[in-house]
Amino acid sequence: MPFERRPREMHDAKCGDCGKDCQVPFEPRQDKPVYCDECFQNHKPARSSGGFGGRDRGSRYGGRNDRNSRGSSYERRPREMHKATCADCGNECEIPFKPKDARPVYCNECFQKHKQN
């Protein structure tokens, strides 16, 4: 038997900016303003720079991600690359970590050969 989602209960509210009547899927509290769809765009919290959960992830209803925004705005900073000499072919290459003297470092081509063995 397939799961049937019941309709979400909506509550009447008044927009804290424009005063327009609107509906929200939670019980409004007197100590927090509620915004209509148009005004909400001006009050979206800034996206968190990392981590999971939290109440600052840009959700309209206080902490849960909107279905369409999961992970879509995550920006990875450029990796710091380090110069190294390949232990097999002797060519200079760049690697995304600081090389340690005790361990061999391989260029991409030689690394693939070692990875297969």
mmCIF file of the C-alpha atoms, coordinates in Angstrom:
data_MODEL
# 
_entry.id   MODEL 
# 
loop_
_atom_site.group_PDB 
_atom_site.id 
_atom_site.type_symbol 
_atom_site.label_atom_id 
_atom_site.label_alt_id 
_atom_site.label_comp_id 
_atom_site.label_asym_id 
_atom_site.label_entity_id 
_atom_site.label_seq_id 
_atom_site.pdbx_PDB_ins_code 
_atom_site.Cartn_x 
_atom_site.Cartn_y 
_atom_site.Cartn_z 
_atom_site.occupancy 
_atom_site.B_iso_or_equiv 
_atom_site.pdbx_formal_charge 
_atom_site.auth_seq_id 
_atom_site.auth_comp_id 
_atom_site.auth_asym_id 
_atom_site.auth_atom_id 
_atom_site.pdbx_PDB_model_num 
ATOM 1   C CA . MET A 1 1   ? 0.000  0.000  0.000   1.00 0.00 ? 1   MET A CA 1 
ATOM 2   C CA . PRO A 1 2   ? 1.621  3.324  -1.065  1.00 0.00 ? 2   PRO A CA 1 
ATOM 3   C CA . PHE A 1 3   ? 2.215  6.043  1.483   1.00 0.00 ? 3   PHE A CA 1 
ATOM 4   C CA . GLU A 1 4   ? -0.274 8.878  1.188   1.00 0.00 ? 4   GLU A CA 1 
ATOM 5   C CA . ARG A 1 5   ? 0.825  12.242 2.463   1.00 0.00 ? 5   ARG A CA 1 
ATOM 6   C CA . ARG A 1 6   ? -1.998 14.120 4.115   1.00 0.00 ? 6   ARG A CA 1 
ATOM 7   C CA . PRO A 1 7   ? -2.357 17.810 3.288   1.00 0.00 ? 7   PRO A CA 1 
ATOM 8   C CA . ARG A 1 8   ? -0.312 20.108 5.484   1.00 0.00 ? 8   ARG A CA 1 
ATOM 9   C CA . GLU A 1 9   ? -2.323 22.208 7.905   1.00 0.00 ? 9   GLU A CA 1 
ATOM 10  C CA . MET A 1 10  ? -1.940 25.882 7.035   1.00 0.00 ? 10  MET A CA 1 
ATOM 11  C CA . HIS A 1 11  ? -2.321 28.789 9.462   1.00 0.00 ? 11  HIS A CA 1 
ATOM 12  C CA . ASP A 1 12  ? -3.464 32.330 8.782   1.00 0.00 ? 12  ASP A CA 1 
ATOM 13  C CA . ALA A 1 13  ? -0.880 35.049 9.373   1.00 0.00 ? 13  ALA A CA 1 
ATOM 14  C CA . LYS A 1 14  ? -0.170 38.684 8.540   1.00 0.00 ? 14  LYS A CA 1 
ATOM 15  C CA . CYS A 1 15  ? 3.071  39.654 6.799   1.00 0.00 ? 15  CYS A CA 1 
ATOM 16  C CA . GLY A 1 16  ? 5.402  41.553 9.112   1.00 0.00 ? 16  GLY A CA 1 
ATOM 17  C CA . ASP A 1 17  ? 6.512  43.860 6.270   1.00 0.00 ? 17  ASP A CA 1 
ATOM 18  C CA . CYS A 1 18  ? 3.616  44.637 3.946   1.00 0.00 ? 18  CYS A CA 1 
ATOM 19  C CA . GLY A 1 19  ? 0.707  43.620 6.222   1.00 0.00 ? 19  GLY A CA 1 
ATOM 20  C CA . LYS A 1 20  ? -0.792 41.330 3.575   1.00 0.00 ? 20  LYS A CA 1 
ATOM 21  C CA . ASP A 1 21  ? -2.717 38.276 4.800   1.00 0.00 ? 21  ASP A CA 1 
ATOM 22  C CA . CYS A 1 22  ? -0.914 34.996 4.036   1.00 0.00 ? 22  CYS A CA 1 
ATOM 23  C CA . GLN A 1 23  ? -0.770 31.361 5.122   1.00 0.00 ? 23  GLN A CA 1 
ATOM 24  C CA . VAL A 1 24  ? 2.145  29.455 6.626   1.00 0.00 ? 24  VAL A CA 1 
ATOM 25  C CA . PRO A 1 25  ? 2.615  25.745 7.478   1.00 0.00 ? 25  PRO A CA 1 
ATOM 26  C CA . PHE A 1 26  ? 3.362  26.459 11.158  1.00 0.00 ? 26  PHE A CA 1 
ATOM 27  C CA . GLU A 1 27  ? 1.654  28.155 14.091  1.00 0.00 ? 27  GLU A CA 1 
ATOM 28  C CA . PRO A 1 28  ? 2.887  31.787 14.068  1.00 0.00 ? 28  PRO A CA 1 
ATOM 29  C CA . ARG A 1 29  ? 4.414  33.089 17.311  1.00 0.00 ? 29  ARG A CA 1 
ATOM 30  C CA . GLN A 1 30  ? 3.945  36.616 18.584  1.00 0.00 ? 30  GLN A CA 1 
ATOM 31  C CA . ASP A 1 31  ? 7.689  37.138 19.156  1.00 0.00 ? 31  ASP A CA 1 
ATOM 32  C CA . LYS A 1 32  ? 8.743  36.300 15.572  1.00 0.00 ? 32  LYS A CA 1 
ATOM 33  C CA . PRO A 1 33  ? 7.576  38.046 12.395  1.00 0.00 ? 33  PRO A CA 1 
ATOM 34  C CA . VAL A 1 34  ? 6.096  36.077 9.505   1.00 0.00 ? 34  VAL A CA 1 
ATOM 35  C CA . TYR A 1 35  ? 6.530  37.182 5.894   1.00 0.00 ? 35  TYR A CA 1 
ATOM 36  C CA . CYS A 1 36  ? 4.513  36.585 2.731   1.00 0.00 ? 36  CYS A CA 1 
ATOM 37  C CA . ASP A 1 37  ? 6.301  34.915 -0.203  1.00 0.00 ? 37  ASP A CA 1 
ATOM 38  C CA . GLU A 1 38  ? 7.261  38.221 -1.809  1.00 0.00 ? 38  GLU A CA 1 
ATOM 39  C CA . CYS A 1 39  ? 8.643  39.861 1.355   1.00 0.00 ? 39  CYS A CA 1 
ATOM 40  C CA . PHE A 1 40  ? 10.355 36.665 2.518   1.00 0.00 ? 40  PHE A CA 1 
ATOM 41  C CA . GLN A 1 41  ? 12.892 37.036 -0.326  1.00 0.00 ? 41  GLN A CA 1 
ATOM 42  C CA . ASN A 1 42  ? 14.207 40.179 1.439   1.00 0.00 ? 42  ASN A CA 1 
ATOM 43  C CA . HIS A 1 43  ? 14.631 38.350 4.751   1.00 0.00 ? 43  HIS A CA 1 
ATOM 44  C CA . LYS A 1 44  ? 16.327 35.106 3.709   1.00 0.00 ? 44  LYS A CA 1 
ATOM 45  C CA . PRO A 1 45  ? 19.186 34.315 6.075   1.00 0.00 ? 45  PRO A CA 1 
ATOM 46  C CA . ALA A 1 46  ? 22.682 34.166 4.598   1.00 0.00 ? 46  ALA A CA 1 
ATOM 47  C CA . ARG A 1 47  ? 23.821 30.677 3.691   1.00 0.00 ? 47  ARG A CA 1 
ATOM 48  C CA . SER A 1 48  ? 26.043 28.899 6.173   1.00 0.00 ? 48  SER A CA 1 
ATOM 49  C CA . SER A 1 49  ? 29.662 28.491 5.102   1.00 0.00 ? 49  SER A CA 1 
ATOM 50  C CA . GLY A 1 50  ? 29.843 24.890 6.234   1.00 0.00 ? 50  GLY A CA 1 
ATOM 51  C CA . GLY A 1 51  ? 28.732 22.222 8.626   1.00 0.00 ? 51  GLY A CA 1 
ATOM 52  C CA . PHE A 1 52  ? 25.506 20.325 8.834   1.00 0.00 ? 52  PHE A CA 1 
ATOM 53  C CA . GLY A 1 53  ? 22.174 21.251 10.351  1.00 0.00 ? 53  GLY A CA 1 
ATOM 54  C CA . GLY A 1 54  ? 21.785 24.507 12.164  1.00 0.00 ? 54  GLY A CA 1 
ATOM 55  C CA . ARG A 1 55  ? 19.146 27.165 11.787  1.00 0.00 ? 55  ARG A CA 1 
ATOM 56  C CA . ASP A 1 56  ? 21.103 29.375 9.366   1.00 0.00 ? 56  ASP A CA 1 
ATOM 57  C CA . ARG A 1 57  ? 20.907 27.221 6.256   1.00 0.00 ? 57  ARG A CA 1 
ATOM 58  C CA . GLY A 1 58  ? 18.546 29.496 4.339   1.00 0.00 ? 58  GLY A CA 1 
ATOM 59  C CA . SER A 1 59  ? 15.312 27.731 5.130   1.00 0.00 ? 59  SER A CA 1 
ATOM 60  C CA . ARG A 1 60  ? 12.117 29.658 5.179   1.00 0.00 ? 60  ARG A CA 1 
ATOM 61  C CA . TYR A 1 61  ? 10.588 27.656 8.024   1.00 0.00 ? 61  TYR A CA 1 
ATOM 62  C CA . GLY A 1 62  ? 13.423 27.686 10.544  1.00 0.00 ? 62  GLY A CA 1 
ATOM 63  C CA . GLY A 1 63  ? 16.187 25.164 9.949   1.00 0.00 ? 63  GLY A CA 1 
ATOM 64  C CA . ARG A 1 64  ? 15.200 22.529 7.424   1.00 0.00 ? 64  ARG A CA 1 
ATOM 65  C CA . ASN A 1 65  ? 16.506 22.782 3.883   1.00 0.00 ? 65  ASN A CA 1 
ATOM 66  C CA . ASP A 1 66  ? 14.097 23.405 1.067   1.00 0.00 ? 66  ASP A CA 1 
ATOM 67  C CA . ARG A 1 67  ? 14.027 20.379 -1.194  1.00 0.00 ? 67  ARG A CA 1 
ATOM 68  C CA . ASN A 1 68  ? 15.538 22.225 -4.166  1.00 0.00 ? 68  ASN A CA 1 
ATOM 69  C CA . SER A 1 69  ? 18.413 23.834 -2.274  1.00 0.00 ? 69  SER A CA 1 
ATOM 70  C CA . ARG A 1 70  ? 20.232 20.819 -0.853  1.00 0.00 ? 70  ARG A CA 1 
ATOM 71  C CA . GLY A 1 71  ? 23.918 21.309 -1.465  1.00 0.00 ? 71  GLY A CA 1 
ATOM 72  C CA . SER A 1 72  ? 23.405 23.412 -4.572  1.00 0.00 ? 72  SER A CA 1 
ATOM 73  C CA . SER A 1 73  ? 25.240 26.494 -3.317  1.00 0.00 ? 73  SER A CA 1 
ATOM 74  C CA . TYR A 1 74  ? 28.206 24.831 -1.659  1.00 0.00 ? 74  TYR A CA 1 
ATOM 75  C CA . GLU A 1 75  ? 31.402 26.330 -3.028  1.00 0.00 ? 75  GLU A CA 1 
ATOM 76  C CA . ARG A 1 76  ? 34.708 24.635 -2.381  1.00 0.00 ? 76  ARG A CA 1 
ATOM 77  C CA . ARG A 1 77  ? 37.718 26.921 -2.098  1.00 0.00 ? 77  ARG A CA 1 
ATOM 78  C CA . PRO A 1 78  ? 40.593 26.191 -4.473  1.00 0.00 ? 78  PRO A CA 1 
ATOM 79  C CA . ARG A 1 79  ? 43.017 23.564 -3.214  1.00 0.00 ? 79  ARG A CA 1 
ATOM 80  C CA . GLU A 1 80  ? 46.484 24.648 -2.249  1.00 0.00 ? 80  GLU A CA 1 
ATOM 81  C CA . MET A 1 81  ? 48.880 22.754 -4.513  1.00 0.00 ? 81  MET A CA 1 
ATOM 82  C CA . HIS A 1 82  ? 52.476 21.828 -3.653  1.00 0.00 ? 82  HIS A CA 1 
ATOM 83  C CA . LYS A 1 83  ? 55.374 21.140 -6.002  1.00 0.00 ? 83  LYS A CA 1 
ATOM 84  C CA . ALA A 1 84  ? 56.912 17.673 -5.802  1.00 0.00 ? 84  ALA A CA 1 
ATOM 85  C CA . THR A 1 85  ? 59.086 15.293 -7.814  1.00 0.00 ? 85  THR A CA 1 
ATOM 86  C CA . CYS A 1 86  ? 57.582 11.993 -8.935  1.00 0.00 ? 86  CYS A CA 1 
ATOM 87  C CA . ALA A 1 87  ? 59.336 9.027  -7.306  1.00 0.00 ? 87  ALA A CA 1 
ATOM 88  C CA . ASP A 1 88  ? 58.991 6.923  -10.493 1.00 0.00 ? 88  ASP A CA 1 
ATOM 89  C CA . CYS A 1 89  ? 59.610 9.123  -13.528 1.00 0.00 ? 89  CYS A CA 1 
ATOM 90  C CA . GLY A 1 90  ? 61.370 12.077 -11.845 1.00 0.00 ? 90  GLY A CA 1 
ATOM 91  C CA . ASN A 1 91  ? 59.085 14.696 -13.431 1.00 0.00 ? 91  ASN A CA 1 
ATOM 92  C CA . GLU A 1 92  ? 58.016 17.702 -11.420 1.00 0.00 ? 92  GLU A CA 1 
ATOM 93  C CA . CYS A 1 93  ? 54.322 17.666 -10.537 1.00 0.00 ? 93  CYS A CA 1 
ATOM 94  C CA . GLU A 1 94  ? 51.814 19.393 -8.279  1.00 0.00 ? 94  GLU A CA 1 
ATOM 95  C CA . ILE A 1 95  ? 49.967 17.569 -5.516  1.00 0.00 ? 95  ILE A CA 1 
ATOM 96  C CA . PRO A 1 96  ? 47.129 18.724 -3.179  1.00 0.00 ? 96  PRO A CA 1 
ATOM 97  C CA . PHE A 1 97  ? 49.074 17.964 0.038   1.00 0.00 ? 97  PHE A CA 1 
ATOM 98  C CA . LYS A 1 98  ? 52.477 18.713 1.545   1.00 0.00 ? 98  LYS A CA 1 
ATOM 99  C CA . PRO A 1 99  ? 54.846 15.884 0.658   1.00 0.00 ? 99  PRO A CA 1 
ATOM 100 C CA . LYS A 1 100 ? 56.623 14.047 3.481   1.00 0.00 ? 100 LYS A CA 1 
ATOM 101 C CA . ASP A 1 101 ? 60.216 12.958 2.958   1.00 0.00 ? 101 ASP A CA 1 
ATOM 102 C CA . ALA A 1 102 ? 59.558 9.382  4.091   1.00 0.00 ? 102 ALA A CA 1 
ATOM 103 C CA . ARG A 1 103 ? 56.801 8.622  1.548   1.00 0.00 ? 103 ARG A CA 1 
ATOM 104 C CA . PRO A 1 104 ? 57.054 8.506  -2.251  1.00 0.00 ? 104 PRO A CA 1 
ATOM 105 C CA . VAL A 1 105 ? 54.994 10.933 -4.314  1.00 0.00 ? 105 VAL A CA 1 
ATOM 106 C CA . TYR A 1 106 ? 53.796 10.152 -7.835  1.00 0.00 ? 106 TYR A CA 1 
ATOM 107 C CA . CYS A 1 107 ? 52.602 12.293 -10.730 1.00 0.00 ? 107 CYS A CA 1 
ATOM 108 C CA . ASN A 1 108 ? 49.075 11.582 -12.021 1.00 0.00 ? 108 ASN A CA 1 
ATOM 109 C CA . GLU A 1 109 ? 50.260 9.152  -14.680 1.00 0.00 ? 109 GLU A CA 1 
ATOM 110 C CA . CYS A 1 110 ? 52.498 7.115  -12.351 1.00 0.00 ? 110 CYS A CA 1 
ATOM 111 C CA . PHE A 1 111 ? 49.906 7.237  -9.589  1.00 0.00 ? 111 PHE A CA 1 
ATOM 112 C CA . GLN A 1 112 ? 47.396 5.533  -11.897 1.00 0.00 ? 112 GLN A CA 1 
ATOM 113 C CA . LYS A 1 113 ? 49.900 2.745  -12.563 1.00 0.00 ? 113 LYS A CA 1 
ATOM 114 C CA . HIS A 1 114 ? 50.436 2.185  -8.819  1.00 0.00 ? 114 HIS A CA 1 
ATOM 115 C CA . LYS A 1 115 ? 46.706 2.379  -8.146  1.00 0.00 ? 115 LYS A CA 1 
ATOM 116 C CA . GLN A 1 116 ? 45.996 -0.508 -10.557 1.00 0.00 ? 116 GLN A CA 1 
ATOM 117 C CA . ASN A 1 117 ? 48.511 -2.845 -8.852  1.00 0.00 ? 117 ASN A CA 1 
# 
